Amino acid sequence: MPYVPKKGSPKPWMAKRKTFKGNAGEDASFYNSRAWRKLRAYILAGEPLCRECSAVATVVDHIEPIRLGGSKWNHENLQPMCASCHNRKSRTERADYQQDKEY
């Protein structure tokens, strides 16, 4: 008789989902949550192009960063972006935030 795994047991033929290493910081539980992944997929399906350059969007960005009081879940605070535009925006925000912190 063939072996049939019990319901809810690990499925050896399926790759285990790994968390994104870039999200290993304090926000890891948020960005790796099922709710965020579903919202991210919903935003990207509704608007598949980057708002900055019209390339294919792969990242959902918070327009106003969460650490500066932006909403995590409000759709109006989210925008689809390609990775290069998102990295450029994040780098600029980080530099501005560090500069404000120093004063």
WOJOQUI-V532615 format. One record per residue. SS is DSSP state (hx for helix, st for strand, lp for the rest). BURIAL is I if it has 24 or more other ideal C-beta (glycine too) atoms within 12 Angstrom, else O. D_LAST is the distance of its C-alpha to the last C-alpha in Angstrom with 1 decimal. Layout:
ss = (SS SS)
burial = (BURIAL BURIAL)
d_last = (D_LAST D_LAST)
//
This chain:
ss = (lp lp lp lp lp lp lp lp lp lp lp lp lp lp lp lp lp lp lp lp hx hx hx lp lp lp lp hx hx hx hx lp lp hx hx hx hx hx hx hx hx hx hx hx hx hx lp lp st lp lp lp lp lp lp st lp lp st st st st lp lp lp hx hx hx lp lp lp lp lp lp hx hx hx st st st st lp hx hx hx hx hx hx hx hx hx hx hx hx hx hx hx hx hx hx hx hx lp)
burial = (O O O O O O O O O O O O O O O O O O O O O O O O O O O O O O I O O O O I O O I I O O I I O O O O O I O O O O O O I O I I I I I O O O O O O O O I O O O O O I I I I I O O I I O O I O O O O O O O O O O O O O O)
d_last = (72.2 68.8 65.6 63.5 60.1 59.6 57.5 53.9 54.3 52.3 53.8 54.2 54.7 51.3 48.1 45.7 42.5 39.6 36.0 33.7 32.0 28.8 28.5 28.7 25.3 24.7 25.7 29.0 31.2 30.0 30.4 33.7 35.2 38.3 36.9 34.0 36.5 38.9 36.3 35.1 38.7 39.4 36.5 37.6 41.2 40.6 38.4 39.1 37.4 33.8 32.3 30.6 33.5 36.6 37.1 38.2 35.3 34.9 31.5 30.5 26.9 24.9 23.8 20.9 19.7 20.9 17.6 16.3 19.4 22.0 25.5 27.1 30.6 30.6 32.4 30.6 27.3 29.1 30.1 32.2 30.9 32.3 30.6 29.4 27.8 26.2 24.8 23.4 21.8 20.3 19.0 17.2 15.8 14.7 13.0 11.2 10.3 9.1 6.9 5.5 5.5 3.8 0.0)
//
